[in-house]
Amino acid sequence: MPPIERYITDATLEVFSTMIFIDINPGEPLKGQDDGIDSNLTSMIGLAGDLQGVLAVHCPEKAALGITGAMLGMEVTEIDDDVRDAIGEIANMVAGGLKVALAENDIAIELAIPTTVLGKAVRTSGQAGVSRFIVPFASPVGDFGIELKYVLH
Amino acid sequence: MAKNVLLVDDSSTMRKIVTRSLRQAGLDFGDIFEAGDGLEALEVLEKEAVDIVLSDINMPNMNGIEFLREKSGRDGIKDIPVFMISTETGDDIIGEAKSLGAVGALKKPFTPDKVNEVLGPFM
């Protein structure tokens, strides 16, 4: 089975190429516990089943506004319900892509409903022994990151 | 005659994107109604002249599978065709949706071309 980081990268690239129409470039996954992405808005979705954990999309304000504007085809100037909803939907679609990829390796997961929180110091946390990485992405509207914190049973 | 469409998704962003994709796909549709979950969808179906439903699966209050099950027991709306539009594309859940009357499924993310391919024959 390929590294899970690749599934996150591939799913994110698919979402952005088909529904957001922004060229994004993935960087090397960050695996240190202190590594992070400066973020104003984080959308999280819980994962249950053979792989348990949380997938989180971390966006600085500029990237969140730019991505939402591209999704909706309109200028977005402040973080509002549309922005929270749009980034949550990205979390949902990336998690959906991860679910499909894992299913091909006989790893079954279920998705919760996304939750979006505002704040610069949001960090997910988990029990000892939990694996964690962030895939950073560069885009014309700013950098953002997608984090997976998980336990594979 | 243009079909009236009901979009069922807890994400208002996704409802806007689906509406835009229907236009970009060049499909001929009439009024578009919206609902945020299965419960709201049932209310719309009882009140409005809806020809086709495009529904998410993973929603709060009443999800897409529960919506199909409830709708299938209501005379007057049970025969309105439903397409599932969801990140949930496993054979088990799509199979369950089809057993409850769903006529097809469209995986998120999708392109306007894919929307045309899947929904075009029904519009």
Boltz contact constraints between the chains, C-beta under 6 A:
constraints:
  - contact:
      token1: [A, 15]
      token2: [B, 109]
      max_distance: 6.0
  - contact:
      token1: [A, 18]
      token2: [B, 109]
      max_distance: 6.0
  - contact:
      token1: [A, 18]
      token2: [B, 111]
      max_distance: 6.0
  - contact:
      token1: [A, 19]
      token2: [B, 109]
      max_distance: 6.0
  - contact:
      token1: [A, 72]
      token2: [B, 16]
      max_distance: 6.0
  - contact:
      token1: [A, 85]
      token2: [B, 11]
      max_distance: 6.0
  - contact:
      token1: [A, 85]
      token2: [B, 12]
      max_distance: 6.0
  - contact:
      token1: [A, 85]
      token2: [B, 13]
      max_distance: 6.0
  - contact:
      token1: [A, 86]
      token2: [B, 13]
      max_distance: 6.0
  - contact:
      token1: [A, 89]
      token2: [B, 11]
      max_distance: 6.0
  - contact:
      token1: [A, 89]
      token2: [B, 13]
      max_distance: 6.0
  - contact:
      token1: [A, 89]
      token2: [B, 14]
      max_distance: 6.0
  - contact:
      token1: [A, 92]
      token2: [B, 87]
      max_distance: 6.0
  - contact:
      token1: [A, 93]
      token2: [B, 87]
      max_distance: 6.0
  - contact:
      token1: [A, 93]
      token2: [B, 108]
      max_distance: 6.0
  - contact:
      token1: [A, 93]
      token2: [B, 109]
      max_distance: 6.0
  - contact:
      token1: [A, 96]
      token2: [B, 87]
      max_distance: 6.0
  - contact:
      token1: [A, 113]
      token2: [B, 60]
      max_distance: 6.0
